[in-house]
């Protein structure tokens, strides 16, 4: 062959990072060796795969067409290497998860997956929906577990499990004593909400867009635990997933505010690139996700069990 797997690794790394220096760091190579490997690949086939924009390298049309095929070849080579070494062949995974899923489900799923696939390597990126979608679209992640939706033309969104947001308050909040609340009862309250770009915020804004306007948003925070602490301290009310509030509701440190005729149901979704090769590791992890949610009508009713059969507690 006129190319080596190492040259393809360089192509893929630069394609993901848009930078020779960052690609070299990811591959544990020198910057000069990384540049030389790309130059030799382009010279061997008398082609250019990147457009140079200062220090940034952007894949051109030919490079974008080649990238997923090069990644597939490398993934297959990795699986072959694992089989030759006598391993099960699950390989490495780069998973993205939005904050609620990442904090309350993904780490438990990864622990289960790694017990079933000894020697596997898993990297987890926990960010909001828009960030995960962007990284899956640019092949920086193998797939994502997201709370929001996406209409990116290169991505495939498939449903995973139902979820529901809930408006909540501290137990001593005046609204907590009212069992017959309407949306208008919330109009003048101070709100602590997730940031723009999060799946939670997308659903919240869509549900209240025509119901309440000019909300008093006191704080916008990226982390659900910070939101819970702020509400517990009496700063205002909020709206996040029941999954993230399961333990707090059980303790009584926070209470749900049930609002008549307000639908805050949504779905957790898988997001994959349409051109992404599904390695055995990816297929195994997605199968595990489906297995643990089988029979659960909502995300906060999922039970992940330890090898001895006892349920894993999450907070």
ABEGO torsion letter per residue (X at the ends): XABBAAAAAAAAAAAAAGBAAAAAAAAGBBAAAAAAAAAAAAAAAGBBABBBBEABBBBBAAAAAAAAAAAAAAAAAAAAAAAAAGBAGAEBBBBBBBAAAAAAAAAAAAAAAAAABBGBBBBBBBBBAAAAAAAAAAGABABBBBABBBABAABBBBBABBBBBBBBBBAABAAAABABBBAAAAAABBBBBBBBGBAAAAAAAAAAAAABBGBBBABBBABAAAAAAAAAAGAEBBBBBAAAAAAAAAAGABBBBBBBGBBABBBBBBBBBAABBBBAAAAAAAAAAAAAABGBABAAABBBBBAAGBBBBBX
